[in-house]
């Protein structure tokens, strides 16, 4: 009976130890699962945070580029507007000069016609009609004098037209040059925006790639730790099985 009791006690102790070892093995397996789950959550968080930051940086880069392009567009519009105003003013001056010249030409033409008609009437008036011929002669003289005066004015007006035309051509050339300046402002801003956006994209992609590497490293480390825990659990379970 003493031997049986001792054997029973030994069996009970072995069973208790086996149960304890099995429980410890189960705890190790649970810890391994938690390590894996925590690593998966951490890696997902690392990548998600990096992607959110990258998207925010890209949005900011796009906004900066758009603002720069808008400012360049406003500046270019100002350049174009100033050049157009100068061309319009020169065009107006040229039109006015031409109108003055045409008016003088028309006036001279009308006087030439009147002088010719008056001269013809004078030539056809009987020689003894002294008063009539005197009036016609005076009229012809007056018209000749006015034609001469108007011709001098026309000469000055034609010079004014020439000067206004030269000024207009100068302002037109200036406007063409300023158009190139405006186009360059817009093109430079667009190019700078594209360059800035490309740099931001590259930086964002690099940051996300680094985050993925960090996440992968965290998962790998967790897998190593979980594997070690499972190995310990298997060893404990093996001891427990031997005791049963």
BELDA-V446084 format. One record per residue. N is the residue number from 1. PSI is psi in radians with two decimals (999 if undefined). BURIAL is # if it has 16 or more other ideal C-beta (glycine too) atoms within 10 Angstrom, else .. D_CENTER is the distance of its C-alpha to the mean C-alpha in Angstrom with 2 decimals. Layout:
# BELDA-V446084
n->N psi->PSI burial->BURIAL d_center->D_CENTER
n->N psi->PSI burial->BURIAL d_center->D_CENTER
This chain:
# BELDA-V446084
n->1 psi->-0.67 burial->. d_center->98.98
n->2 psi->-0.73 burial->. d_center->97.68
n->3 psi->-0.71 burial->. d_center->96.08
n->4 psi->-0.70 burial->. d_center->94.57
n->5 psi->-0.71 burial->. d_center->93.22
n->6 psi->-0.70 burial->. d_center->91.78
n->7 psi->-0.69 burial->. d_center->90.22
n->8 psi->-0.70 burial->. d_center->88.75
n->9 psi->-0.72 burial->. d_center->87.31
n->10 psi->-0.71 burial->. d_center->85.79
n->11 psi->-0.68 burial->. d_center->84.26
n->12 psi->-0.73 burial->. d_center->82.86
n->13 psi->-0.72 burial->. d_center->81.33
n->14 psi->-0.72 burial->. d_center->79.80
n->15 psi->-0.70 burial->. d_center->78.37
n->16 psi->-0.75 burial->. d_center->76.97
n->17 psi->-0.69 burial->. d_center->75.42
n->18 psi->-0.72 burial-># d_center->74.04
n->19 psi->-0.71 burial->. d_center->72.55
n->20 psi->-0.75 burial->. d_center->71.00
n->21 psi->-0.71 burial-># d_center->69.56
n->22 psi->-0.70 burial-># d_center->68.18
n->23 psi->-0.72 burial->. d_center->66.60
n->24 psi->-0.67 burial-># d_center->65.03
n->25 psi->-0.72 burial-># d_center->63.78
n->26 psi->-0.70 burial->. d_center->62.25
n->27 psi->-0.69 burial->. d_center->60.56
n->28 psi->-0.75 burial-># d_center->59.12
n->29 psi->-0.71 burial-># d_center->57.74
n->30 psi->-0.71 burial->. d_center->56.20
n->31 psi->-0.69 burial-># d_center->54.65
n->32 psi->-0.73 burial-># d_center->53.26
n->33 psi->-0.73 burial->. d_center->51.65
n->34 psi->-0.70 burial->. d_center->50.13
n->35 psi->-0.78 burial-># d_center->48.78
n->36 psi->-0.77 burial-># d_center->47.11
n->37 psi->-0.74 burial->. d_center->45.69
n->38 psi->-0.71 burial->. d_center->44.43
n->39 psi->-0.72 burial-># d_center->42.76
n->40 psi->-0.76 burial->. d_center->41.08
n->41 psi->-0.76 burial->. d_center->39.81
n->42 psi->-0.77 burial->. d_center->38.67
n->43 psi->-0.71 burial-># d_center->36.84
n->44 psi->-0.69 burial->. d_center->35.07
n->45 psi->-0.72 burial->. d_center->34.08
n->46 psi->-0.83 burial-># d_center->32.78
n->47 psi->-0.74 burial-># d_center->30.54
n->48 psi->-0.75 burial->. d_center->29.42
n->49 psi->-0.75 burial->. d_center->28.55
n->50 psi->-0.73 burial-># d_center->26.58
n->51 psi->-0.69 burial->. d_center->24.65
n->52 psi->-0.76 burial->. d_center->23.92
n->53 psi->-0.69 burial->. d_center->22.74
n->54 psi->-0.76 burial-># d_center->20.53
n->55 psi->-0.70 burial->. d_center->18.93
n->56 psi->-0.72 burial->. d_center->18.46
n->57 psi->-0.68 burial->. d_center->16.84
n->58 psi->-0.71 burial-># d_center->14.38
n->59 psi->-0.77 burial->. d_center->13.58
n->60 psi->-0.71 burial->. d_center->13.24
n->61 psi->-0.74 burial-># d_center->10.97
n->62 psi->-0.71 burial->. d_center->8.57
n->63 psi->-0.73 burial->. d_center->9.07
n->64 psi->-0.74 burial->. d_center->8.68
n->65 psi->-0.75 burial-># d_center->5.34
n->66 psi->-0.71 burial->. d_center->4.36
n->67 psi->-0.73 burial->. d_center->6.93
n->68 psi->-0.73 burial-># d_center->6.19
n->69 psi->-0.67 burial-># d_center->3.46
n->70 psi->-0.74 burial->. d_center->6.25
n->71 psi->-0.73 burial->. d_center->8.78
n->72 psi->-0.67 burial-># d_center->8.18
n->73 psi->-0.71 burial->. d_center->8.43
n->74 psi->-0.74 burial->. d_center->11.48
n->75 psi->-0.74 burial->. d_center->12.89
n->76 psi->-0.71 burial-># d_center->12.69
n->77 psi->-0.66 burial->. d_center->14.35
n->78 psi->-0.72 burial->. d_center->16.91
n->79 psi->-0.80 burial-># d_center->17.71
n->80 psi->-0.71 burial-># d_center->18.24
n->81 psi->-0.78 burial->. d_center->20.26
n->82 psi->-0.72 burial->. d_center->22.47
n->83 psi->-0.72 burial-># d_center->23.18
n->84 psi->-0.70 burial->. d_center->24.05
n->85 psi->-0.70 burial->. d_center->26.36
n->86 psi->-0.71 burial-># d_center->28.15
n->87 psi->-0.75 burial-># d_center->28.57
n->88 psi->-0.74 burial->. d_center->29.81
n->89 psi->-0.76 burial->. d_center->32.26
n->90 psi->-0.68 burial-># d_center->33.54
n->91 psi->-0.72 burial->. d_center->33.88
n->92 psi->-0.74 burial->. d_center->35.83
n->93 psi->-0.70 burial-># d_center->38.08
n->94 psi->-0.74 burial-># d_center->38.75
n->95 psi->-0.74 burial->. d_center->39.61
n->96 psi->-0.73 burial->. d_center->41.92
n->97 psi->-0.74 burial-># d_center->43.60
n->98 psi->-0.68 burial-># d_center->44.14
n->99 psi->-0.72 burial->. d_center->45.55
n->100 psi->-0.77 burial-># d_center->47.96
n->101 psi->-0.76 burial-># d_center->49.05
n->102 psi->-0.71 burial->. d_center->49.63
n->103 psi->-0.72 burial->. d_center->51.62
n->104 psi->-0.73 burial-># d_center->53.81
n->105 psi->-0.77 burial->. d_center->54.31
n->106 psi->-0.73 burial->. d_center->55.33
n->107 psi->-0.74 burial->. d_center->57.65
n->108 psi->-0.75 burial-># d_center->59.26
n->109 psi->-0.74 burial->. d_center->59.68
n->110 psi->-0.72 burial->. d_center->61.33
n->111 psi->-0.66 burial-># d_center->63.65
n->112 psi->-0.74 burial->. d_center->64.52
n->113 psi->-0.79 burial->. d_center->65.48
n->114 psi->-0.71 burial-># d_center->67.52
n->115 psi->-0.76 burial-># d_center->69.16
n->116 psi->-0.75 burial->. d_center->70.15
n->117 psi->-0.74 burial->. d_center->71.58
n->118 psi->-0.73 burial-># d_center->73.42
n->119 psi->-0.71 burial-># d_center->74.76
n->120 psi->-0.74 burial->. d_center->75.96
n->121 psi->-0.70 burial->. d_center->77.65
n->122 psi->-0.81 burial-># d_center->79.22
n->123 psi->-0.51 burial->. d_center->80.48
n->124 psi->-0.03 burial->. d_center->81.98
n->125 psi->2.37 burial-># d_center->83.70
n->126 psi->2.40 burial->. d_center->87.42
n->127 psi->-0.44 burial->. d_center->88.22
n->128 psi->-0.05 burial->. d_center->90.62
n->129 psi->1.31 burial->. d_center->88.07
n->130 psi->-0.78 burial->. d_center->87.30
n->131 psi->-0.80 burial->. d_center->85.40
n->132 psi->-0.80 burial->. d_center->83.11
n->133 psi->-0.59 burial-># d_center->82.50
n->134 psi->-0.74 burial->. d_center->81.86
n->135 psi->-0.75 burial->. d_center->79.22
n->136 psi->-0.68 burial-># d_center->77.51
n->137 psi->-0.73 burial->. d_center->77.66
n->138 psi->-0.69 burial->. d_center->76.11
n->139 psi->-0.73 burial-># d_center->73.32
n->140 psi->-0.73 burial-># d_center->72.63
n->141 psi->-0.74 burial->. d_center->72.59
n->142 psi->-0.79 burial->. d_center->70.22
n->143 psi->-0.70 burial-># d_center->67.83
n->144 psi->-0.74 burial->. d_center->68.01
n->145 psi->-0.78 burial->. d_center->67.24
n->146 psi->-0.70 burial->. d_center->64.26
n->147 psi->-0.73 burial-># d_center->62.99
n->148 psi->-0.77 burial->. d_center->63.26
n->149 psi->-0.75 burial->. d_center->61.45
n->150 psi->-0.55 burial-># d_center->58.71
n->151 psi->-0.69 burial->. d_center->58.38
n->152 psi->-0.73 burial->. d_center->57.71
n->153 psi->-0.70 burial->. d_center->55.07
n->154 psi->-0.66 burial-># d_center->53.55
n->155 psi->-0.78 burial->. d_center->53.48
n->156 psi->-0.69 burial->. d_center->51.52
n->157 psi->-0.69 burial-># d_center->49.26
n->158 psi->-0.65 burial-># d_center->48.59
n->159 psi->-0.68 burial->. d_center->47.68
n->160 psi->-0.68 burial-># d_center->45.35
n->161 psi->-0.76 burial-># d_center->43.74
n->162 psi->-0.77 burial->. d_center->43.41
n->163 psi->-0.73 burial->. d_center->41.83
n->164 psi->-0.63 burial-># d_center->39.46
n->165 psi->-0.73 burial->. d_center->38.52
n->166 psi->-0.74 burial->. d_center->37.87
n->167 psi->-0.69 burial-># d_center->35.76
n->168 psi->-0.80 burial-># d_center->33.78
n->169 psi->-0.68 burial->. d_center->33.22
n->170 psi->-0.78 burial->. d_center->32.10
n->171 psi->-0.59 burial-># d_center->29.57
n->172 psi->-0.74 burial->. d_center->28.38
n->173 psi->-0.68 burial->. d_center->27.91
n->174 psi->-0.75 burial->. d_center->26.09
n->175 psi->-0.70 burial-># d_center->23.74
n->176 psi->-0.72 burial->. d_center->23.13
n->177 psi->-0.73 burial->. d_center->22.36
n->178 psi->-0.51 burial-># d_center->20.01
n->179 psi->-0.66 burial->. d_center->18.19
n->180 psi->-0.68 burial->. d_center->17.67
n->181 psi->-0.78 burial->. d_center->16.50
n->182 psi->-0.74 burial-># d_center->13.92
n->183 psi->-0.68 burial->. d_center->12.78
n->184 psi->-0.68 burial->. d_center->12.70
n->185 psi->-0.80 burial-># d_center->10.65
n->186 psi->-0.78 burial->. d_center->7.79
n->187 psi->-0.73 burial->. d_center->8.75
n->188 psi->-0.72 burial->. d_center->9.26
n->189 psi->-0.72 burial-># d_center->6.02
n->190 psi->-0.76 burial->. d_center->4.71
n->191 psi->-0.73 burial->. d_center->8.18
n->192 psi->-0.67 burial->. d_center->8.34
n->193 psi->-0.74 burial-># d_center->5.90
n->194 psi->-0.71 burial->. d_center->8.13
n->195 psi->-0.77 burial->. d_center->11.04
n->196 psi->-0.73 burial->. d_center->10.77
n->197 psi->-0.67 burial-># d_center->10.56
n->198 psi->-0.72 burial->. d_center->13.38
n->199 psi->-0.72 burial->. d_center->15.34
n->200 psi->-0.69 burial-># d_center->15.13
n->201 psi->-0.78 burial->. d_center->16.25
n->202 psi->-0.76 burial->. d_center->18.99
n->203 psi->-0.74 burial->. d_center->20.13
n->204 psi->-0.78 burial-># d_center->20.28
n->205 psi->-0.69 burial->. d_center->22.18
n->206 psi->-0.73 burial->. d_center->24.48
n->207 psi->-0.73 burial-># d_center->25.20
n->208 psi->-0.70 burial-># d_center->26.09
n->209 psi->-0.75 burial->. d_center->28.19
n->210 psi->-0.69 burial->. d_center->30.01
n->211 psi->-0.69 burial-># d_center->30.65
n->212 psi->-0.65 burial->. d_center->32.13
n->213 psi->-0.74 burial->. d_center->34.33
n->214 psi->-0.73 burial->. d_center->35.45
n->215 psi->-0.74 burial-># d_center->36.20
n->216 psi->-0.67 burial->. d_center->38.10
n->217 psi->-0.70 burial->. d_center->40.07
n->218 psi->-0.73 burial-># d_center->40.97
n->219 psi->-0.73 burial-># d_center->42.17
n->220 psi->-0.74 burial->. d_center->44.14
n->221 psi->-0.71 burial->. d_center->45.78
n->222 psi->-0.67 burial-># d_center->46.65
n->223 psi->-0.69 burial->. d_center->48.09
n->224 psi->-0.74 burial->. d_center->50.23
n->225 psi->-0.74 burial->. d_center->51.46
n->226 psi->-0.69 burial-># d_center->52.15
n->227 psi->-0.72 burial->. d_center->53.99
n->228 psi->-0.71 burial->. d_center->56.13
n->229 psi->-0.72 burial-># d_center->56.93
n->230 psi->-0.61 burial-># d_center->57.89
n->231 psi->-0.74 burial->. d_center->60.08
n->232 psi->-0.71 burial-># d_center->61.80
n->233 psi->-0.74 burial-># d_center->62.19
n->234 psi->-0.68 burial->. d_center->63.78
n->235 psi->-0.75 burial->. d_center->66.15
n->236 psi->-0.71 burial-># d_center->67.17
n->237 psi->-0.64 burial-># d_center->67.69
n->238 psi->-0.74 burial->. d_center->69.80
n->239 psi->-0.72 burial->. d_center->72.00
n->240 psi->-0.75 burial-># d_center->72.32
n->241 psi->-0.61 burial->. d_center->73.35
n->242 psi->-0.55 burial->. d_center->76.03
n->243 psi->-0.21 burial-># d_center->77.50
n->244 psi->999 burial->. d_center->77.97
